[in-house]
Amino acid sequence: DRRQFEEDLVAGKLRGMVVVPATFTETLRRADASTAIQVIADGSEPNTASFVQNYVQGVFSNWLVQQSFDAGRPQAVALRVATEPRVWFNPELQSRWFLLPGSIAIIMTIIGTLLTALVVAREWERGTMEALMATPIGIVELLVGKLTPYYLLGMGSMAVCVFASVTIFDLPFRGSVLALMLVSSIFLIAMLALGLLISTVSKNQFVASQIALVVGFLPSFLLSGFVFEITSMPLPIQTLTRIIPARYFVTCLQTIFLAGDIRSVLLPNTLALVTMATVLIVLVVR
């Protein structure tokens, strides 16, 4: 029954399935009837969806040829059986539906890491950090004061990107605004904490900016699934992607935009982001 696999396909555990009608064999035995099989692929990863369809059609074409020769009626079976490909979440396999959610994650990564990486380092270079430390301000107030402006800037940028994606590029938005805001806030806090940690450790703006690019931007661009599908990477690289916050955020964004609020996808990825944000904030405080 196809319904037994639909939940796994929506959750991303399967990338496609082949539906063979219950009357397939019986229909083929009738000389005056035609039948079909259905190929359903997950369009949230367009390249994989194309591979699924092509592989199934290739195998099925070979089967048709063999059946026609076995029956002594070359091409007779091929004319009576056809495949019906169907792509879920991205029916036309438009690349922008796959790339735009990931580009939002990259923009928020740049704002979160690169800008905040210069905050404390600038204080050290200008000699104002000693004066700041002489005041009665606590660590919580210091963190809130440093992170709040960039948090508002990051969320504002996210809102502009979402508006442009939906209105200009016709990207569907099938989830809820609340889920988008919650996941984006958690990811942005993690990136802000990472940038502030880099700034605190380096104490130099140039060094901090270079570290932010290497530690924040490049992994998010290459290892988050934004450009290259994670499942097509070598196993060691797939393992490395598990410590990249953008990997989980890109998955959440693609799910919210293309599929909706799928809890089986959003909850584990959001919990991973919460864990990373907590660890980074603790390191910054120490």
N, C-alpha and C positions, 0 to 999 in steps of 0.2 A: 504494500500500500504506500503510495507516494507520501501520504501524510505522516508516516513514521520517520521520514527523512527531512521534512520541511524545516523542522525546528533546528536541526543540525546545520542545514544550509544557511538559514537566517543568522545563526550564531557564528558562522564562519568556520565551523568544524569540517564542513564539506565544501568543495568548490564546484560541484556539479553532480548531476544524476541523470540516468537514462531511464525513461519510463516506457515499458513494453506493455501494450494492452493485454488484458487477460484473454482476449479472443484472438490473439495474434496468430497462433498456429492454425486454429480452426478457419480463420479467414483466408489464410494463404492456401489452404486446401481447396477452396472454392475458386473455380476458374473465372467467375464473373465478378469478383470482389477485389477491393484494394484495401490496404491497411497502412499504418504509419507507426513510427516510434518517435518519442519526444526526448529532446536533449535540453535539460534545464541547467544553466550555468549561473554562477555568482558574478554579476557585473561590477561589483565594487572593486575588483581587480581585472580590468579589461583584457590584459594580455593572457592571464590564466583562463579567463572565460573563452577567449578565442582558441586557446590550446585544447580546452576540453571539447569544444565543438568539433574542431578539426580532427582530433584523434578518434573521437567516436564515429564521425562520418567516414574516416578512412577505414577503420575496422569494419564498419557496417557495409561499406562498398565491397570490400573483399569478401565478406560473407555472402552478399548478394550474388557476386560472380560465381562463387563456389556452388551456391544453391541452384543457380540457373543451369550450370553444367551438369550437376548431379541429376537434375530433373530432365535433362535432355532437351531443355527449351532455353537456349541462350537468350538472355535479355528479357525473358518472359517475367521472371520474378522482379527484376529491376524496375519494370514499368508499373508494377502493382504495389511497391513498397517505397515510401518516402520518409525522410527525417523531417521533423519540425523543430528547429532550434528555437529556444526562448531564453532570453537573458533577463534575470531579475535585477531590480534596483537600478540598472543602467541599460535599458532595452536597446539603445542605438550605439552602445559602446563608445560614447563620447569621452575623449580623454580629459576634457576640462572638468567633467564631473568627478574624475578621480584625482586630478591635480589641484583643483582649487581648495578643497578642504586641507590638503597638505601644505599648500602655500600659506594659509592662515597660521598654521603651526610654526612655520619657518619665520614669519614676520614677528610673531609673539616671542619666539626664541631670541631673535636679534634684539628686540626691545628689552627683554628680561635679562639677558646675560651681558650684552655689549655695553649698554648704557649704565647699568648698575655696577659693572666692573670698574668704572671710572670714578665712582662716588667717593669711597673711602680713600682710594689712592690719591685723588685730587686733594683731599684734606691733608694727607701726609706730605705731599709735595709743597703745598702752600704753608705748611707749618701751623695750620689751624686745628689739627687733631689734638695737640697737647692742650690748647685752650678749651676745647670741647670736653676733654676728659677731666679738666679741673672743675667743671660745673657739676651741680648735684644731679644731673640727668642720669637716669638709669639705662640699662641695656635695652629694656623693652621700649622705652621712649625713643632711644636712638634708632632702633630697628624700624619702628613705625614711621618715624620721621624720614628715614632714608628710603623706605620702600613704598610708602603711600603714593607719592607723585607718579612713580613709574608704574605702579599698579593701575592707577587711573588712566595713564597714557596707554598702557597695554590693552586694557579693556575697551577704551575708546577706539583704538586701532582695530581691534577685533570686530567691533560693531560696524565700523566703516567697511571692512573687508566682507563681512557677511552681507551687508546691504548691497554692495557692488556685485557680489557673486550671484545673489538671488535676482536682482533687478536687471543687471546689464548682461550677465552671462547665462541667465536662465537656469541656474543651479537649483534643483529642487530642495526644499527644506521640509522633511517629513517628520522631524522630531519636535521637541518642545524647547522654547526659549529658556526655561528654567534649567533643563539638563545642560544646554549649551553654556549658560552662565556659570553653573556649578563646576563643570569639568574645566572650563577655561580658567576660572579663578584658581583652582587647585594647581593646574599646570603653570600658570603665570607666577604663582607664589614660589613654586619649586625653582623656576628659572631665575627669579629675582634673588632668591637665597643663594643660588649657585654663583650668580654674578657678584653679589656682595661678598661671598666667601673668597672669590678670586681677588677682588679688590682689597680685602683685608690682609690677605697673605702676601700679595705682590708689593704693595705700597708704591707702585710706579705705574703711571697711566699707560705708557707705551707697552710695558710688559703685560699689564692687565688686559689690554685690548687684544694682544696677540694670543694670550691664553684663552680668552673668551671665544675667539674665533675657532681655535683648535679644539677646545673642550665642549663648547656649546653649539656653535653654528655648524661646523663640518659634520659631526656625528648626527645632528638632527637632519641635515640635508641628505646624507648618504645612507644612514642606517635606520631611518625611521619608517621606511616603506613609502616615503613620499615619491622618490624617483624609481628605486629598485624594489621589487617585491621581496619581502623577507624570506618567503618560502623558497625562493630561487637562489638564495645565498648559500655558501658553504656552511656546514654545521657549526664550526667555530665562530663564524661571523654572526650566525643566528643567535648563538649564546651570548655574544657580546652585546647585541641589540637589547637584551633584557635590562641593561642598566642605563639605557637611553630614555629619558622621560618622553621625548617627542614620539617615540614608537607608540606608546599607549595613547597619547593625545591624538595622533593622526588617525588611529583606529577608531577612537571615540567620535571624532569629527566626521569621518566617512560614514559611520553608522548613523549618526544623528541626521546628517543631510540626506543620505540615500535610502536608509531603511527605516529610521524612526528610533524611538526610545526602546531599544532591545536590551533588556536588563542583563541577559546572559553575556552580553558583550561589554556593556558600560560598567557594570559593577566591578568585575575583576580588574579592568584597566584603571578605573577610578581609584580603587584601593591601592594599586601599585603606585599611582601618582601621589596619593596621600602619604604613603610610606616614604617615598623619595623626598617629598617636601619636608616631612618631619625630620628626617635624618640631616638634610642640608641646613635646616634652621638651627638644629642643635649644634652642628659644627660651627655655624656662624656665631652663635652665642658664646661658645667656648673660645 
